Amino acid sequence: RSTNLSQHGFFVEGFVDELAAAAGVDPLAMRRQLVGDNAKGAAVLDALAATFDFRRPRGRNRGVGLAIADGWNC
């Protein structure tokens, strides 16, 4: 059971991906801009960018995704 955080995060983050694709913007860069002055969110996204190569080709029928959800203002 949950308080809808996981479901809400899934749909919101999926929509962020759709917005980024429609705008021709990198999804990680869009999320970095959306977190604004949220230091924790920015640190998480910066760590992801430094650790994982999102732009590397994955091959046929392969993909990679990311999401960030701030539950309970942690």
Secondary structure as the mmCIF struct_conf table of DSSP 4:
data_model
#
loop_
_struct_conf.conf_type_id
_struct_conf.id
_struct_conf.beg_label_comp_id
_struct_conf.beg_label_asym_id
_struct_conf.beg_label_seq_id
_struct_conf.end_label_comp_id
_struct_conf.end_label_asym_id
_struct_conf.end_label_seq_id
BEND BEND1 THR A 3 ASN A 4
HELX_RH_AL_P HELX_RH_AL_P1 LEU A 5 ALA A 23
TURN_TY1_P TURN_TY1_P1 GLY A 24 GLY A 24
HELX_RH_AL_P HELX_RH_AL_P2 PRO A 27 LEU A 34
TURN_TY1_P TURN_TY1_P2 VAL A 35 ASP A 37
HELX_RH_AL_P HELX_RH_AL_P3 ALA A 39 THR A 51
TURN_TY1_P TURN_TY1_P3 PHE A 54 ARG A 55
BEND BEND2 ARG A 56 ARG A 56
TURN_TY1_P TURN_TY1_P4 ARG A 60 ASN A 61
TURN_TY1_P TURN_TY1_P5 TRP A 72 ASN A 73
#
